[in-house]
Amino acid sequence: MHPELWLVRHGETEWSRSGRHTSTTDLPLTAEGEAVAGSLPARLAGHEFQRVLTSPRLRARRTAELAGFPEAEVSDDLVEWDYGSYEGITTPEIRRSVPDWTVWTHPCPGGESADQVAQRLHHIVDGAAEGRTLVFGHGHALRALTALWLGLPVSDGRLFLLDTATVSILGQERETRAVLRWNA
């Protein structure tokens, strides 16, 4: 079997609901986030995973737990893009001082660069062994991971909108890495 990466974005938090950039702030899931994450076992049923990884952040670990994987291996490589001084701020607020800002095209003062994000996420791509690896993580980081899986620059993660508590599958079609399922 070719390697597959199964991606699960954490359930909803107060900040994800309001569009506030959340990397290092460790927020719990909302009641809605808990309920939707509680539907993950049915969506993952019938599949065997050779490895299960989670970001160390509470929202990702709780989603993994609700999905039926309380013993998921914690990986610092799966933390969200570090937004630096933009932590807790929405894109419209940032754009008041930096017009047209996006995490994909502009720096995050005091945070990570796209190259830094790519460097750590390459560890996840390179560590995907034969079979299935299930990862629990965050919106921008998982979108960047998808771009890297496909051999694209991190900035192309902007092309992959990812909702909370969704399942996406990266794999191969013959010799070519591909998106097998997205945002399900």
PyMOL commands that set and color helices and strands:
alter all, ss='L'
color gray80, all
select helices_A, chain A and resi 14-18+31-37+40-44+58-66+76-78+84-86+91-95+114-127+139-149+154-159
alter helices_A, ss='H'
color red, helices_A
select strands_A, chain A and resi 4-9+51-54+73-74+132-137+167-173+176-181
alter strands_A, ss='S'
color yellow, strands_A
deselect
rebuild
show_as cartoon
